[in-house]
Amino acid sequence: MKAADLRDLTREELLAKLKEVSEEMFNLNFQHSRQQLDNTARLGQARRDLARVKTVLRGKAGQE
């Protein structure tokens, strides 16, 4: 997911994306703790995606 793509989304769409990525992080952490996660690199990728969404949301809040 690229930050430029996120900037084109509305605030409501960003909030939905934030919820989606947060749930994905929870599931990945749960799988990792149970040693059922095959691709552990996905954890870092999801963490960065979550940070990107939060950063863009914060930027949009400052513009309003």
Phi and psi in degrees as a GROMACS rama.xvg file:
@    title "Ramachandran Plot"
@    xaxis  label "Phi"
@    yaxis  label "Psi"
@TYPE xy
-105.636  147.223  LYS-2
-63.8839  -34.5026  ALA-3
-62.4222  -38.534  ALA-4
-67.0331  -36.8426  ASP-5
-68.9881  -33.7715  LEU-6
-65.3503  -22.9383  ARG-7
-79.1783  -14.2957  ASP-8
-81.0956  156.006  LEU-9
-79.0432  169.94  THR-10
-61.2274  -40.6705  ARG-11
-65.4821  -40.5232  GLU-12
-66.2453  -36.0021  GLU-13
-67.313  -38.6547  LEU-14
-64.6671  -38.3547  LEU-15
-65.9455  -40.465  ALA-16
-65.3869  -38.0463  LYS-17
-61.5098  -44.3108  LEU-18
-64.307  -42.1804  LYS-19
-62.2114  -46.6701  GLU-20
-69.5753  -35.5912  VAL-21
-63.2068  -43.2174  SER-22
-64.8012  -38.6766  GLU-23
-63.3051  -41.8041  GLU-24
-61.5128  -42.898  MET-25
-59.896  -47.2109  PHE-26
-64.295  -40.8157  ASN-27
-64.9812  -42.6628  LEU-28
-63.8192  -39.1393  ASN-29
-64.4201  -45.964  PHE-30
-62.5973  -39.9835  GLN-31
-64.1644  -40.3022  HIS-32
-68.0398  -28.4867  SER-33
-90.4702  2.32423  ARG-34
58.4752  40.012  GLN-35
-111.712  2.43691  GLN-36
-89.4734  120.872  LEU-37
-81.9237  -44.3834  ASP-38
-106.026  91.6542  ASN-39
-72.4468  -17.7214  THR-40
-65.5349  -22.1572  ALA-41
-64.9084  -27.806  ARG-42
-61.0232  -49.3635  LEU-43
-64.4896  -38.4945  GLY-44
-64.8403  -43.2687  GLN-45
-66.3242  -36.7924  ALA-46
-63.3277  -42.4387  ARG-47
-67.6042  -38.2021  ARG-48
-61.2514  -42.1556  ASP-49
-62.6578  -42.4675  LEU-50
-64.743  -39.2984  ALA-51
-62.5937  -44.7746  ARG-52
-63.1348  -44.2763  VAL-53
-63.8372  -38.4644  LYS-54
-64.8893  -44.9237  THR-55
-66.2572  -39.6395  VAL-56
-61.1881  -42.4607  LEU-57
-65.1311  -39.0777  ARG-58
-64.5157  -40.2755  GLY-59
-67.5504  -34.4315  LYS-60
-66.6248  -33.9974  ALA-61
-72.7445  -25.1778  GLY-62
-78.3437  -26.355  GLN-63
